[in-house]
Amino acid sequence: MKSLPIDEARLRELVAAAKKALENAYAPYSGYRVGAALLTGTGRIFTGANVENAAYGESLCAERAAVAGAIAGGERELIALAIAAENGKTAAPCGSCRQVIVEFSPECLVVMAGDDGITIRPARDLLPMAFKLVHDQES
């Protein structure tokens, strides 16, 4: 396996931040609490937790919350995104989250942490043939 753009200590820090973030999750409907932590190109870490809503489609996943925070903070380069679920099972991002991650960084490492270990995959591998909107850059 080729070397990762993140060292072991930073990887552990990112997973710990994701686990801490899930403490703030609001999941009264599904009971499925998730936390995420995103490392950006400048070395900043942004966290997110899932936030459910009675109008279920208006719910926000932890991964998209972390990405939105990073983008709002002026970041565009996503290096690694760690995900942790309260139940200790390895949690993979949903399709919507995969699309959002790939929009900004197909090479972003998705770090799926569970009690049984860590699985790491580039976002592009989790969403082959991702949707891309082709538009005229001159407009």
Contacts in CASP RR format, 6 or more apart in sequence:
PFRMAT RR
TARGET T0000
AUTHOR 0000-0000-0000
METHOD contacts of the structure
MODEL  1
MKSLPIDEARLRELVAAAKKALENAYAPYSGYRVGAALLTGTGRIFTGAN
VENAAYGESLCAERAAVAGAIAGGERELIALAIAAENGKTAAPCGSCRQV
IVEFSPECLVVMAGDDGITIRPARDLLPMAFKLVHDQES
4 11 0 8 1.000
4 80 0 8 1.000
4 109 0 8 1.000
4 120 0 8 1.000
5 79 0 8 1.000
5 80 0 8 1.000
5 109 0 8 1.000
6 14 0 8 1.000
6 39 0 8 1.000
6 79 0 8 1.000
6 80 0 8 1.000
6 109 0 8 1.000
10 39 0 8 1.000
11 80 0 8 1.000
11 82 0 8 1.000
11 111 0 8 1.000
11 118 0 8 1.000
13 45 0 8 1.000
14 37 0 8 1.000
14 39 0 8 1.000
14 45 0 8 1.000
14 80 0 8 1.000
14 82 0 8 1.000
14 111 0 8 1.000
15 37 0 8 1.000
15 82 0 8 1.000
15 84 0 8 1.000
15 111 0 8 1.000
15 113 0 8 1.000
15 118 0 8 1.000
17 37 0 8 1.000
17 45 0 8 1.000
17 47 0 8 1.000
17 82 0 8 1.000
18 35 0 8 1.000
18 36 0 8 1.000
18 37 0 8 1.000
18 47 0 8 1.000
18 62 0 8 1.000
18 82 0 8 1.000
18 83 0 8 1.000
18 84 0 8 1.000
18 111 0 8 1.000
18 113 0 8 1.000
19 35 0 8 1.000
19 84 0 8 1.000
19 113 0 8 1.000
20 47 0 8 1.000
21 35 0 8 1.000
21 36 0 8 1.000
21 37 0 8 1.000
21 47 0 8 1.000
21 48 0 8 1.000
21 49 0 8 1.000
21 62 0 8 1.000
21 66 0 8 1.000
21 84 0 8 1.000
22 33 0 8 1.000
22 34 0 8 1.000
22 35 0 8 1.000
22 49 0 8 1.000
22 62 0 8 1.000
22 84 0 8 1.000
22 85 0 8 1.000
22 86 0 8 1.000
23 49 0 8 1.000
24 48 0 8 1.000
24 49 0 8 1.000
25 33 0 8 1.000
25 34 0 8 1.000
25 35 0 8 1.000
25 49 0 8 1.000
25 50 0 8 1.000
25 51 0 8 1.000
25 62 0 8 1.000
25 86 0 8 1.000
26 49 0 8 1.000
26 50 0 8 1.000
26 51 0 8 1.000
26 52 0 8 1.000
27 33 0 8 1.000
27 34 0 8 1.000
27 50 0 8 1.000
27 52 0 8 1.000
28 52 0 8 1.000
29 52 0 8 1.000
29 54 0 8 1.000
29 56 0 8 1.000
30 52 0 8 1.000
31 86 0 8 1.000
32 50 0 8 1.000
32 85 0 8 1.000
32 86 0 8 1.000
32 87 0 8 1.000
33 49 0 8 1.000
33 50 0 8 1.000
33 85 0 8 1.000
33 86 0 8 1.000
34 49 0 8 1.000
34 50 0 8 1.000
34 61 0 8 1.000
34 62 0 8 1.000
34 63 0 8 1.000
34 83 0 8 1.000
34 84 0 8 1.000
34 85 0 8 1.000
34 86 0 8 1.000
34 91 0 8 1.000
35 47 0 8 1.000
35 48 0 8 1.000
35 49 0 8 1.000
35 50 0 8 1.000
35 62 0 8 1.000
35 66 0 8 1.000
35 83 0 8 1.000
35 84 0 8 1.000
35 85 0 8 1.000
36 47 0 8 1.000
36 48 0 8 1.000
36 49 0 8 1.000
36 61 0 8 1.000
36 62 0 8 1.000
36 63 0 8 1.000
36 65 0 8 1.000
36 66 0 8 1.000
36 81 0 8 1.000
36 82 0 8 1.000
36 83 0 8 1.000
36 84 0 8 1.000
37 45 0 8 1.000
37 46 0 8 1.000
37 47 0 8 1.000
37 48 0 8 1.000
37 66 0 8 1.000
37 81 0 8 1.000
37 82 0 8 1.000
38 45 0 8 1.000
38 46 0 8 1.000
38 47 0 8 1.000
38 66 0 8 1.000
38 67 0 8 1.000
38 70 0 8 1.000
38 78 0 8 1.000
38 80 0 8 1.000
38 81 0 8 1.000
38 82 0 8 1.000
39 45 0 8 1.000
39 78 0 8 1.000
39 79 0 8 1.000
39 80 0 8 1.000
39 81 0 8 1.000
40 46 0 8 1.000
40 70 0 8 1.000
40 75 0 8 1.000
40 77 0 8 1.000
40 78 0 8 1.000
40 79 0 8 1.000
41 75 0 8 1.000
41 77 0 8 1.000
41 78 0 8 1.000
41 79 0 8 1.000
42 75 0 8 1.000
42 77 0 8 1.000
43 79 0 8 1.000
44 70 0 8 1.000
44 75 0 8 1.000
46 66 0 8 1.000
46 67 0 8 1.000
46 69 0 8 1.000
46 70 0 8 1.000
46 73 0 8 1.000
46 75 0 8 1.000
47 66 0 8 1.000
48 62 0 8 1.000
48 63 0 8 1.000
48 65 0 8 1.000
48 66 0 8 1.000
48 69 0 8 1.000
49 62 0 8 1.000
49 65 0 8 1.000
50 59 0 8 1.000
50 60 0 8 1.000
50 61 0 8 1.000
50 62 0 8 1.000
50 65 0 8 1.000
51 59 0 8 1.000
51 60 0 8 1.000
51 65 0 8 1.000
52 59 0 8 1.000
53 59 0 8 1.000
61 93 0 8 1.000
61 94 0 8 1.000
61 96 0 8 1.000
61 97 0 8 1.000
62 83 0 8 1.000
63 81 0 8 1.000
63 83 0 8 1.000
63 93 0 8 1.000
63 94 0 8 1.000
63 97 0 8 1.000
63 100 0 8 1.000
63 101 0 8 1.000
64 96 0 8 1.000
64 97 0 8 1.000
64 100 0 8 1.000
66 81 0 8 1.000
67 78 0 8 1.000
67 81 0 8 1.000
67 97 0 8 1.000
67 100 0 8 1.000
67 101 0 8 1.000
67 104 0 8 1.000
70 78 0 8 1.000
71 104 0 8 1.000
76 104 0 8 1.000
77 104 0 8 1.000
77 105 0 8 1.000
78 101 0 8 1.000
78 104 0 8 1.000
78 105 0 8 1.000
78 108 0 8 1.000
79 105 0 8 1.000
79 108 0 8 1.000
79 109 0 8 1.000
80 108 0 8 1.000
80 109 0 8 1.000
80 110 0 8 1.000
80 111 0 8 1.000
81 93 0 8 1.000
81 101 0 8 1.000
81 108 0 8 1.000
81 109 0 8 1.000
81 110 0 8 1.000
81 111 0 8 1.000
81 123 0 8 1.000
82 111 0 8 1.000
82 113 0 8 1.000
83 91 0 8 1.000
83 92 0 8 1.000
83 93 0 8 1.000
83 110 0 8 1.000
83 111 0 8 1.000
83 112 0 8 1.000
83 113 0 8 1.000
84 91 0 8 1.000
84 113 0 8 1.000
84 114 0 8 1.000
85 91 0 8 1.000
85 114 0 8 1.000
88 114 0 8 1.000
88 115 0 8 1.000
89 114 0 8 1.000
89 115 0 8 1.000
90 112 0 8 1.000
90 113 0 8 1.000
90 114 0 8 1.000
90 116 0 8 1.000
90 117 0 8 1.000
90 119 0 8 1.000
91 112 0 8 1.000
91 114 0 8 1.000
92 110 0 8 1.000
92 112 0 8 1.000
92 126 0 8 1.000
93 101 0 8 1.000
93 110 0 8 1.000
93 126 0 8 1.000
95 127 0 8 1.000
98 123 0 8 1.000
98 126 0 8 1.000
98 127 0 8 1.000
98 130 0 8 1.000
99 127 0 8 1.000
99 130 0 8 1.000
99 131 0 8 1.000
101 108 0 8 1.000
101 110 0 8 1.000
101 123 0 8 1.000
101 127 0 8 1.000
102 108 0 8 1.000
102 123 0 8 1.000
102 124 0 8 1.000
102 127 0 8 1.000
102 130 0 8 1.000
105 123 0 8 1.000
106 122 0 8 1.000
106 123 0 8 1.000
106 124 0 8 1.000
106 130 0 8 1.000
107 122 0 8 1.000
107 123 0 8 1.000
107 124 0 8 1.000
108 122 0 8 1.000
108 123 0 8 1.000
109 120 0 8 1.000
109 121 0 8 1.000
109 122 0 8 1.000
109 123 0 8 1.000
110 120 0 8 1.000
110 121 0 8 1.000
110 122 0 8 1.000
110 123 0 8 1.000
110 126 0 8 1.000
111 118 0 8 1.000
111 119 0 8 1.000
111 120 0 8 1.000
112 118 0 8 1.000
112 119 0 8 1.000
112 120 0 8 1.000
112 121 0 8 1.000
124 130 0 8 1.000
END
